[in-house]
């Protein structure tokens, strides 16, 4: 996760059309897949007896990412979406959950882009 956070720090958010990005994240093609992966990871967390410590670590990561993105953009919606993504990615890795769409979302971050729309 540290590598992805370092990539986030390098993104030039001044060149982003945040409203368009947020609109594209709310499209069914993105939102449906995000929710599908989220539900799968949540099911695994329940089955794996996800610990309090793991939950606290995830919350700290999400807070760190939220604060960083909010500082860069002054946009709480975008900060919340990216924070949620990082929480999802972190949980998926912890639980060894693999998914083609999630891998594509991670690849966007690795390339210094915020995923949205059709991946």
VMD Tcl script that draws the C-alpha trace (Angstrom):
set ca {
  {0.00 0.00 0.00}
  {2.95 2.29 0.63}
  {3.85 2.21 -3.06}
  {0.32 3.19 -4.07}
  {0.31 6.02 -1.55}
  {3.59 7.32 -2.97}
  {2.04 7.30 -6.44}
  {-0.96 9.23 -5.10}
  {1.38 11.88 -3.77}
  {2.76 12.39 -7.29}
  {-0.56 12.95 -9.07}
  {-1.07 16.48 -10.36}
  {-4.62 17.04 -9.17}
  {-4.72 20.55 -10.65}
  {-5.13 18.96 -14.10}
  {-8.13 16.84 -13.10}
  {-11.70 17.70 -13.92}
  {-12.97 16.51 -10.56}
  {-16.67 16.91 -11.38}
  {-16.31 14.77 -14.51}
  {-14.25 12.20 -12.62}
  {-16.89 11.96 -9.88}
  {-19.67 11.65 -12.49}
  {-17.79 8.80 -14.19}
  {-17.34 6.99 -10.89}
  {-21.10 7.07 -10.38}
  {-21.80 5.44 -13.74}
  {-23.24 1.94 -13.46}
  {-20.27 0.49 -15.35}
  {-17.97 1.52 -12.49}
  {-20.28 1.57 -9.49}
  {-21.76 -1.89 -10.13}
  {-18.33 -3.49 -10.29}
  {-17.07 -1.60 -7.23}
  {-20.06 -2.74 -5.19}
  {-19.67 -6.33 -6.44}
  {-16.03 -6.45 -5.30}
  {-16.87 -4.69 -2.03}
  {-19.61 -7.25 -1.23}
  {-17.26 -10.14 -2.02}
  {-14.56 -8.71 0.25}
  {-17.07 -8.04 3.04}
  {-18.24 -11.67 2.83}
  {-14.65 -12.85 3.15}
  {-14.08 -10.55 6.12}
  {-17.05 -12.10 7.91}
  {-15.94 -15.65 7.10}
  {-12.31 -14.98 8.07}
  {-13.10 -13.42 11.44}
  {-11.55 -10.11 10.42}
  {-9.91 -8.81 13.59}
  {-10.37 -5.54 15.43}
  {-6.71 -4.71 14.78}
  {-7.14 -5.27 11.04}
  {-10.19 -3.03 11.09}
  {-8.29 -0.31 12.95}
  {-5.35 -0.51 10.54}
  {-7.72 -0.19 7.59}
  {-9.44 2.81 9.19}
  {-6.05 4.50 9.73}
  {-5.09 3.90 6.09}
  {-8.39 5.28 4.86}
  {-8.04 8.36 7.08}
  {-4.50 8.97 5.83}
  {-5.61 8.74 2.20}
  {-8.69 10.90 2.80}
  {-6.64 13.65 4.42}
  {-4.04 13.55 1.65}
  {-6.54 13.78 -1.19}
  {-8.56 16.44 0.59}
  {-5.41 18.49 1.14}
  {-4.56 18.23 -2.58}
  {-8.08 18.87 -3.91}
  {-10.28 20.42 -1.22}
  {-12.94 17.97 -2.42}
  {-14.39 15.66 0.23}
  {-16.28 13.54 -2.32}
  {-13.14 12.64 -4.23}
  {-11.22 12.13 -0.98}
  {-13.95 9.76 0.20}
  {-13.97 7.75 -3.02}
  {-10.19 7.34 -3.10}
  {-10.14 6.51 0.61}
  {-12.80 3.85 0.05}
  {-10.79 2.43 -2.85}
  {-7.68 2.14 -0.72}
  {-9.65 0.48 2.07}
  {-11.05 -2.01 -0.41}
  {-7.65 -2.72 -1.97}
  {-6.06 -3.16 1.45}
  {-8.74 -5.56 2.66}
  {-8.62 -7.53 -0.60}
  {-4.87 -7.95 -0.30}
  {-5.07 -8.91 3.36}
  {-7.70 -11.53 2.56}
  {-5.88 -12.67 -0.60}
  {-8.94 -11.86 -2.70}
  {-8.20 -11.73 -6.40}
  {-10.45 -10.16 -9.02}
  {-9.79 -9.03 -12.58}
  {-11.72 -5.75 -12.21}
  {-10.02 -4.93 -8.91}
  {-6.65 -5.57 -10.54}
  {-7.56 -3.07 -13.25}
  {-8.55 -0.50 -10.61}
  {-5.19 -0.98 -8.86}
  {-3.39 -0.62 -12.21}
  {-4.99 2.82 -12.67}
  {-3.55 3.92 -9.33}
  {-0.17 2.41 -10.17}
  {-0.11 4.55 -13.32}
  {-0.98 7.69 -11.35}
  {-4.64 7.93 -12.38}
  {-7.87 7.91 -10.41}
  {-10.02 5.05 -11.72}
  {-13.47 5.85 -13.07}
  {-15.88 4.83 -15.81}
  {-15.15 1.70 -17.79}
  {-11.87 0.17 -16.72}
}
mol new
graphics top color blue
foreach p $ca { graphics top sphere $p radius 0.5 }
foreach p [lrange $ca 0 end-1] q [lrange $ca 1 end] { graphics top cylinder $p $q radius 0.2 }
display resetview
